[in-house]
Amino acid sequence: MLAFSREWVEALAEVLMNDPEYQKAAEGFDSRFQFVVEPVPAKGITERYAVGLRAPQCDEVWDGINKDADYTLSGPYNIFVDILHGDIGATKAMVTRKLRLKGNMTNLLKYKKAVDLFVAALGQVDTEFEGDFA
């Protein structure tokens, strides 16, 4: 399925919902998390993608920008592809300012194990990429 599509975020939500270790680590987190993926015209990506889910329940998913999201991770499509391919870690991408995180970082750090499991779950979703990212 195409990365950052509604189908993709629904599959991610299902993986997280059915992962007892994630569910235990994220207990009490209760936040809406979204990805905002910016175009990279040179690689054939001409549109912005935005999808999200409510964690840890994973009973709500959306596409498009959700102004009520507690956390927004944003950056260029190619950086997200690098993360999904395992070429760069999500933390490194944020520290080097390749990705931007909007939200309460202190609260997020309380759930570090859940965040790590969330990132690991990204690799469990069957993902196809648009543009020149084979």
PLY file of the C-alpha trace (Angstrom):
ply
format ascii 1.0
element vertex 134
property float x
property float y
property float z
element edge 133
property int vertex1
property int vertex2
end_header
0.00 0.00 0.00
1.14 3.53 -0.67
3.06 5.16 2.17
1.13 7.85 4.05
-2.22 6.94 2.50
-5.31 6.33 4.60
-4.93 2.59 3.93
-1.34 2.77 5.22
-2.25 4.55 8.48
-5.14 2.11 9.01
-2.66 -0.78 8.68
-0.29 0.95 11.12
-3.16 1.42 13.58
-4.00 -2.29 13.32
-0.39 -3.32 14.01
-0.24 -1.03 17.06
-3.68 -2.03 18.34
-2.70 -5.71 18.25
0.72 -5.27 19.87
0.34 -5.96 23.62
3.85 -4.65 24.39
3.08 -1.33 22.66
-0.33 -1.10 24.32
1.21 -1.59 27.77
4.07 0.87 27.16
1.69 3.53 25.76
-0.97 3.18 28.45
-2.10 6.68 29.44
-0.56 8.40 26.41
-3.96 9.26 24.86
-2.78 11.57 22.09
-3.46 12.24 18.45
-0.32 11.81 16.34
0.01 12.82 12.70
2.55 12.69 9.93
2.75 15.65 7.55
4.86 14.67 4.57
6.04 17.48 2.34
6.50 17.25 -1.45
9.84 16.58 -3.12
9.16 17.60 -6.76
12.64 16.54 -7.95
11.73 12.96 -6.95
8.21 13.05 -8.41
6.36 13.84 -5.18
4.20 16.86 -5.93
1.58 16.61 -3.19
1.62 16.91 0.59
0.46 13.84 2.51
-1.04 14.03 5.98
-2.35 11.09 8.00
-2.71 10.35 11.65
-4.10 8.21 14.41
-5.08 8.37 18.04
-2.64 6.45 20.20
-2.59 4.07 21.87
-6.23 3.11 21.25
-5.79 3.31 17.46
-9.56 3.57 17.15
-9.40 6.81 15.17
-7.45 7.43 11.96
-7.62 10.27 9.48
-6.13 11.68 6.36
-5.54 15.38 5.92
-4.34 17.87 8.52
-5.97 17.49 11.93
-5.71 20.78 13.81
-6.53 18.93 17.04
-3.45 16.67 16.80
-1.28 16.68 19.90
1.85 15.74 17.96
2.82 16.46 14.37
5.91 14.98 12.79
6.67 16.80 9.54
9.34 16.81 6.89
10.12 15.92 3.29
8.89 12.66 1.78
12.44 11.42 1.13
13.38 11.64 4.82
10.36 9.57 5.83
11.31 7.04 3.12
14.84 6.86 4.57
13.35 6.15 8.01
11.04 3.45 6.67
13.97 1.86 4.80
16.06 1.96 7.99
18.66 4.31 6.46
18.24 6.90 9.24
16.66 6.74 12.67
13.69 8.92 13.50
15.51 10.45 16.48
18.55 11.31 14.37
16.30 12.85 11.71
14.76 15.10 14.37
18.07 16.02 16.03
19.57 16.95 12.66
16.40 18.94 11.87
15.48 16.84 8.86
12.14 16.26 10.57
10.24 18.59 12.89
8.17 17.50 15.84
5.45 19.76 17.18
4.00 18.81 20.54
4.89 18.35 24.20
8.34 16.72 24.02
8.55 16.24 27.80
5.35 14.19 27.77
6.54 12.23 24.75
9.80 11.32 26.50
7.81 9.75 29.35
6.67 7.20 26.76
10.06 6.52 25.15
9.53 2.74 25.04
6.15 3.23 23.37
7.72 5.65 20.88
10.42 3.10 20.05
7.77 0.42 19.53
5.71 2.84 17.40
8.73 3.46 15.14
9.40 -0.29 14.95
5.77 -0.85 13.91
6.32 1.37 10.87
8.57 -1.35 9.47
5.82 -3.96 9.88
3.44 -2.22 7.47
3.69 -3.33 3.85
4.70 -0.07 2.16
5.09 1.11 -1.41
6.58 4.47 -2.28
5.53 7.03 -4.82
8.04 8.70 -7.11
11.74 7.86 -7.50
12.18 5.92 -4.24
12.48 2.27 -5.30
0 1
1 2
2 3
3 4
4 5
5 6
6 7
7 8
8 9
9 10
10 11
11 12
12 13
13 14
14 15
15 16
16 17
17 18
18 19
19 20
20 21
21 22
22 23
23 24
24 25
25 26
26 27
27 28
28 29
29 30
30 31
31 32
32 33
33 34
34 35
35 36
36 37
37 38
38 39
39 40
40 41
41 42
42 43
43 44
44 45
45 46
46 47
47 48
48 49
49 50
50 51
51 52
52 53
53 54
54 55
55 56
56 57
57 58
58 59
59 60
60 61
61 62
62 63
63 64
64 65
65 66
66 67
67 68
68 69
69 70
70 71
71 72
72 73
73 74
74 75
75 76
76 77
77 78
78 79
79 80
80 81
81 82
82 83
83 84
84 85
85 86
86 87
87 88
88 89
89 90
90 91
91 92
92 93
93 94
94 95
95 96
96 97
97 98
98 99
99 100
100 101
101 102
102 103
103 104
104 105
105 106
106 107
107 108
108 109
109 110
110 111
111 112
112 113
113 114
114 115
115 116
116 117
117 118
118 119
119 120
120 121
121 122
122 123
123 124
124 125
125 126
126 127
127 128
128 129
129 130
130 131
131 132
132 133
